[in-house]
């Protein structure tokens, strides 16, 4: 890093709710946030937003006639972004950039409009403008009345961390002093669920009636599992990046890394995740791997995905493996928002000086203090990102 860049606020809406304090408290509990819903007559595990949060999204939608035609992915982003800049003390400012991405974008609207087209042979006037990926940052910029650049992109499941990379690049390039970055995803729709099931990576619906605490539909970071256990969730998660440090600094970005690798398969990365090895080494730079206390893994709950990332960590950290954790056993895989939820999880551990464990994982060593945390994310095609965070 050429200069210090700090995270001065994080805000999210997720299956954990909408407050940092509430999220940390729920992380201490062993139960997951999954429920069953029917998609095309089949009951499926998913991780939706809590009802009280969805009520607030409905209020937001009804607060402005222009917002009534927007997809939930946009509304989620607007809501979380308002909270983020308020927490950072940016309220009333308008000279900051925005980079918010999404893996799937306006899934619900797109499916709705496509169904109407198949039935009627025509579609609504607002179909195109309300289903473009550029919608998210543009509408957030409109809502916050910013004058800086509004950038949207999709790099599948590493989208949010790529947003952070872009924000860092703009700040280090001297083109901005502050950037709002993150990801938003509202993918709990029949066609999206069907796509994941077609890939054979979604968890089984067995145990639909079970409320046993020890029953975990998503076994992320369980390296002994014999079947894929991905569960899909919805969320929006934002972070405020700022040049230098301030009284609001939650964490310092000590390093960022990114890498891709030649495709071996359309949806998988190599056995020992070469892309992750490269991104983690780049993020660490000259810093010794021994200084990493914990890693928040991508770990989507698939056999190959979890194992390949674990093998990459073993390659980079050799005999001194940091504490490993993930949040997907709890909130599911939130696609483009997942990386920023992992950043939030890392900041919670740094703030509270307490690790967040995966309940069914056995830990030999737990750090007594947490000074540095590495966060990983990767998308289809091996687009890996690693972000190295330090305690302020």
C-alpha positions, 0 to 999 in steps of 0.5 A, spaced: 500 500 500 502 506 497 499 510 503 494 508 509 487 507 507 482 506 512 475 503 513 471 508 517 464 504 517 461 498 515 453 497 514 449 491 512 442 488 511 443 480 511 440 474 515 443 477 521 439 483 521 442 490 520 446 492 526 453 490 527 452 489 535 446 484 533 450 481 528 456 479 533 451 477 538 448 472 533 455 469 530 456 467 538 450 463 537 450 456 534 444 456 530 443 458 522 439 463 519 436 458 514 429 457 512 425 453 507 421 456 501 418 453 495 421 454 489 417 451 483 413 446 488 420 444 491 422 446 498 429 449 498 433 451 504 435 459 503 437 465 508 432 471 507 432 477 510 429 478 517 421 480 516 423 487 520 428 488 515 424 487 509 418 491 512 423 497 512 425 495 505 417 496 503 417 503 506 423 505 502 420 502 496 413 506 498 417 513 500 418 515 492 414 513 486 421 512 482 423 507 487 417 503 486 419 500 479 426 498 482 429 491 484 430 489 491 437 489 489 437 496 488 433 498 494 437 493 499 443 497 496 440 504 497 438 502 504 445 499 507 448 505 503 444 510 507 446 507 514 454 506 512 455 514 510 451 516 516 455 511 521 462 514 517 459 521 518 459 523 511 451 525 511 451 531 507 457 530 503 457 529 496 464 529 494 465 521 494 465 515 489 461 509 489 462 502 487 457 497 488 456 491 484 452 485 484 453 478 481 446 477 478 443 484 479 435 485 478 433 477 478 426 478 480 425 484 475 428 480 470 424 474 471 418 477 472 419 481 465 421 475 461 415 471 464 410 477 461 414 477 455 413 470 454 405 471 455 404 477 451 409 478 446 411 484 449 414 487 455 414 493 460 417 500 458 422 500 464 424 493 463 431 495 460 433 501 464 431 497 471 435 490 469 441 493 468 447 492 472 449 499 472 442 500 476 445 499 483 451 505 483 447 509 479 441 509 484 445 509 490 448 516 487 442 519 486 439 517 493 445 520 496 446 526 491 453 524 490 458 528 485 463 523 484 463 517 480 458 511 480 461 505 478 457 498 477 460 491 475 459 484 476 465 479 477 461 473 480 462 472 487 468 476 488 464 482 486 464 486 493 471 485 494 473 487 487 469 494 489 474 495 494 480 494 490 477 499 485 476 504 491 483 503 493 485 504 486 481 511 485 484 513 492 491 511 491 491 514 484 489 521 487 482 521 484 478 521 490 479 521 497 473 517 499 469 511 496 463 507 498 464 500 496 460 494 496 455 489 493 448 487 493 444 481 492 437 479 492 437 472 488 432 468 492 428 467 485 426 460 482 430 461 476 436 463 480 435 457 485 434 452 479 441 454 476 445 453 482 441 446 482 443 444 475 450 445 477 449 440 483 452 444 488 446 446 492 445 443 499 439 437 499 432 439 502 433 433 506 431 435 514 426 440 512 422 439 518 428 438 523 429 444 528 435 441 531 441 446 532 446 441 530 443 440 523 447 445 518 444 445 511 451 448 509 457 445 511 462 450 509 469 449 512 467 442 513 473 438 509 470 431 511 463 432 507 462 428 501 456 432 498 456 439 496 452 444 501 451 451 498 445 455 500 443 461 497 442 468 501 440 475 500 444 481 503 447 488 501 453 490 505 457 496 504 464 499 507 466 507 507 473 507 505 477 514 506 484 516 505 489 516 512 486 514 519 481 518 523 477 517 530 472 513 526 477 508 523 475 501 524 480 497 520 486 499 516 487 496 509 494 493 509 494 490 503 490 488 497 491 482 492 488 479 486 489 474 481 486 469 476 488 463 473 487 459 467 480 455 467 480 448 468 472 448 468 467 453 467 465 453 474 471 451 478 478 453 480 484 448 481 485 443 486 490 448 490 487 454 488 493 458 485 489 464 484 488 464 492 495 463 493 497 469 488 492 473 491 494 472 498 501 473 497 500 479 493 496 482 499 501 480 504 507 483 500 513 484 505 509 482 511 510 475 514 505 470 514 506 469 521 503 476 522 496 473 520 492 471 526 485 469 522 483 468 515 475 469 513 475 464 508 470 464 502 468 457 503 462 456 499 460 449 502 462 445 496 467 440 496 472 442 491 471 450 493 472 449 500 478 444 499 482 448 494 482 454 498 484 450 504 490 447 500 492 454 498 492 456 505 497 451 507 501 452 501 502 460 503 502 459 510 506 452 511 506 450 518 503 456 522 496 456 519 492 462 522 485 461 525 480 459 519 473 461 519 467 463 514 460 465 515 456 461 510 454 456 514 450 461 518 448 466 512 449 462 506 452 464 500 450 471 498 454 472 491 456 479 490 455 481 497 459 475 500 466 478 500 463 485 504 460 481 509 466 477 510 470 484 511 464 486 516 466 479 520 473 480 520 472 487 523 467 484 528 473 480 530 478 486 530 473 490 534 471 485 539 478 481 540 474 475 539 474 470 534 468 467 531 468 460 530 464 455 525 460 451 530 462 444 528 469 445 526 475 443 531 480 448 533 487 446 536 489 453 537 485 460 538 488 466 538 488 470 544 489 477 541 487 479 533 491 484 530 491 482 523 485 478 519 486 476 511 479 476 507 478 471 501 473 471 496 473 468 489 468 468 483 467 463 477 473 463 473 478 463 479 477 471 480 480 471 487 481 477 491 484 477 498 484 483 503 489 484 509 486 488 514 489 491 521 487 493 527 487 501 528 
